[in-house]
Amino acid sequence: MRVCVVGAGVIGLSCAIRAAEAGHSVHIVSAQPAAQSVSAVAAALWFPYRASPQERVLAWSMTSLRVFRALADDPESGVALRYGTELHRREKPDLWWAEQLTDLTLLGGGELSGVIAPNPEVLGGLRARLPILVMSRYLGWLEQRCADLGVAVSAATLDSLTGVDPTADAVVLAIGLGAGDMLGDSEVTPIRGQVVRLGNPGLTDWLLDEDDPTQFCYVIPRFDDVVCGGTAEVGQSSLEPDMATEAAILARARRLVPDLADAPIVSRAVGLRPGRREVRLERCDDLDRTGRLVVACYGHGGAGVTMSWGCADEVVGLLAG
Ligand SMILES: Cc1cc2nc3c(=O)[nH]c(=O)nc-3n(C[C@H](O)[C@H](O)[C@H](O)COP(=O)(O)OP(=O)(O)OC[C@H]3O[C@@H](n4cnc5c(N)ncnc54)[C@H](O)[C@@H]3O)c2cc1C
């Protein structure tokens, strides 16, 4: 089939790759290139955060985990496997996301020295080795893979499905937050995320503290820098970094990881996660008046990178009918 993928974020590129690998002739149309997408702002740790429904999210995420583990052998991909700790502030943390992971260690509060500065509010943690992706490199790797597979890319903002190349037999809508405008999907909501990146003083392990939303904090060392976050402001769409928010992010990160005290700010960014009550991944041919096969794949919230390969596989399955 001739497949038009609308959107060139992590979801669109992954879908395009899997569709081309399945033998389809694929063309991507996107308003913005990957480097300017929300995907480029992702931290990006493999972690199923702020996405539903849980069962599908977990299945998609586990598929991606297997792919990322293999990609970590290729330094060009920007994927690395790193140990790190999710901190727990509750007696009974919700570990739904980790139920299928092997190789985990549950830590008691007394076993966190060397992980964080002493903090009586933190009751324990979960240590695991998970993928971290340097998105600038990873998106470039995905684009190159598309090029190698003969996927054509063009720039255009589509107002509706009428604008899709009429010769396409099938359309994949990987438009993230754009589904609000293009499809009139009122369930799509921005979830604003702000990050600040510091020079890396030599950290290798990631840290996640999201048990208490008022303390929401992550520290993700990449190669040269450390991504510190974050915020999850539902319905907010300002793309301007807020300096008071940045100061609060840095204060939380430095309280947990004092080694960051003197690390210089290298860059800052804001991205709008495509929030939705549930990820929309389904056939929706009724959106198109010309009878083409249409698959929607958007609304991945805070875990689009994490779910990308699992979603791409399912999209290609739907293309097969
Ligand atoms: C601060 C921050 C940290 C994050 N950290 C993580 C993390 O650690 N792990 C993780 O898994 N996820 C993380 N995320 C979430 C992740 O970035 C998103 O879930 C993911 O990028 C969504 O990918 P997407 O391809 O659906 O959307 P996008 O990257 O937004 O791509 C959508 C594409 O569609 C195009 N488009 C939209 N409308 C139209 C139109 N009408 N016509 C043509 N093209 C259109 C856009 O130009 C764009 O190319 C984070 C997000 C933020 C903001």
The ligand as an ORCA input file, in Angstrom:
! r2SCAN-3c Opt
* xyz 0 1
  C       9.643     17.858     29.341
  C       9.226     16.550     28.732
  C       9.849     15.373     29.139
  C       9.450     14.156     28.607
  N      10.112     13.030     28.994
  C       9.742     11.826     28.476
  C      10.432     10.652     28.858
  O      11.363     10.690     29.665
  N      10.029      9.474     28.304
  C       8.996      9.403     27.405
  O       8.664      8.307     26.939
  N       8.344     10.511     27.024
  C       8.672     11.715     27.548
  N       7.989     12.837     27.181
  C       6.774     12.707     26.354
  C       7.090     12.589     24.883
  O       7.904     13.654     24.496
  C       5.791     12.571     24.073
  O       4.889     11.603     24.556
  C       6.124     12.246     22.608
  O       7.089     13.132     22.136
  C       4.884     12.290     21.717
  O       5.330     11.998     20.418
  P       4.452     12.294     19.131
  O       5.255     11.852     17.970
  O       3.090     11.745     19.322
  O       4.256     13.872     19.151
  P       5.183     15.068     18.632
  O       6.602     14.845     18.982
  O       4.514     16.303     19.104
  O       5.062     14.963     17.055
  C       3.867     15.306     16.392
  C       4.203     15.576     14.951
  O       3.000     15.836     14.234
  C       3.167     16.996     13.443
  N       1.837     17.565     13.245
  C       0.947     17.942     14.194
  N      -0.165     18.430     13.625
  C       0.016     18.360     12.282
  C      -0.779     18.721     11.153
  N      -1.982     19.238     11.303
  N      -0.259     18.520      9.909
  C       0.969     17.987      9.744
  N       1.758     17.629     10.789
  C       1.287     17.810     12.034
  C       4.122     17.857     14.245
  O       4.755     18.826     13.426
  C       5.091     16.797     14.758
  O       6.062     16.509     13.775
  C       8.385     14.094     27.663
  C       7.791     15.262     27.232
  C       8.193     16.486     27.766
  C       7.528     17.732     27.280
*
